[in-house]
Amino acid sequence: MIEPEMKKMKPTINPKIILILLVTLFSLTFFGWKYITNQYLPVAPNDNSIIEVRIPENSTGHEVAELLYKNGLIRNDKLFLSYCSQKGLDKQLKAGLYAFSRSQSLPELALQISQGKVKSPSFTIPEGYTVRQIGELLVKKQICTQQQWQEALRVNYSYEFLATGQLGDESRLEGFLFPDTYTIGEKTSAQEIINMMLSNFAAVWNKEYAGQASTMKLTTRNVIVIASLIEREARIPEERKKISGVIYNRLQKGMPLQIDATVLYSLGEHRETVTYKDLEINSPYNTYRNVGLPPGPIASPGRAAIDAAINPEQHSYYYYVAKGDNSHYFSSTYAEHLNAKKKYGL
């Protein structure tokens, strides 16, 4: 007996499985798209604070992405590279100093760098900085190297207020690199920066102080020397003109100025206290050993200190001592001064 041939059964696909697979595929696609989209968004939409990032010359796309990631500007450095590659920006990323914020999206950052929208470098010189401190600030901000700064100091800048010959390169410029905020170009040299600060001093002096100084028969240099002493000694604004009056009173009487800041300048370092041994240093800037003004300024004074040097307060004080709260106690006699020193633990 011959068995009848069995019909072959066609495999059937469960519609539920197809639905599940489609839903899964859609979900993966959606969440993948959502993830990538989120990676493009700003790291902190409400944080508009500026983050300066310098992209060195010849930086690769990978190095640029790494810099942005380390500064907390993007969430994913590989995604930044991928985006730049897709948009054809990976070969257009430009070097320079940039001002970014965490409120910028990844596409915005990529576009800014590809277009080379760099920030003009700027720096601020605080009142009371010395030439050495100014140089250290510029080197720290990578505006110039130490060697470039030293070379710039040796240039002969032709301004009437600068001393000629008798002072060293650094001391010749001391006091005249005017404290201010300066905006420069990417390739501005150290020499151009110094010339910019000297030119600024000349403009401010001629506009605001030259007439007053002439009336009082004061030379530019002497005013700036006195102003530099005031800048380093006065801790609160209200005492600037009073300290200026003490300096003029002592000069008129032929007394040594005995200003600690000049001793510290002689030592070439900053300390909170001056020892008796420090007072013995053999330097023309040591106003404990030498009568009269030091041979040059000891720092760059600001407008308020210059004004105080030209307009000293009229009083009978010859001494002052620090009270420990940034203010000073002023005395007319040495006996009173000794009592004040004892009172304030000096």
Secondary structure, DSSP 8 states (H G I E B T S, - for coil): --------------HHHHHHHHHHHHHHHHHHHHHHHHHHS-SSTT----EEEEE-TT--HHHHHHHHHHTTS-S-HHHHHHHHHHHT-TT----EEEEE-TTS-HHHHHHHHHTT-----EEE--TT--HHHHHHHHHHTTSS-HHHHHHHHTS----TTS--SSS-HHHHHTT-S--SEEE--TT--HHHHHHHHHHHHHHHIIIIIHHHHHHTT--HHHHHHHHHHHHHH-SSGGGHHHHHHHHHHHHHHT-----HHHHHHHHTS--S---TTGGG---TT-TTTS-S--SS-SS---HHHHHHHHS-------EEEE-SSS-EEEESSHHHHHHHHHHTT-
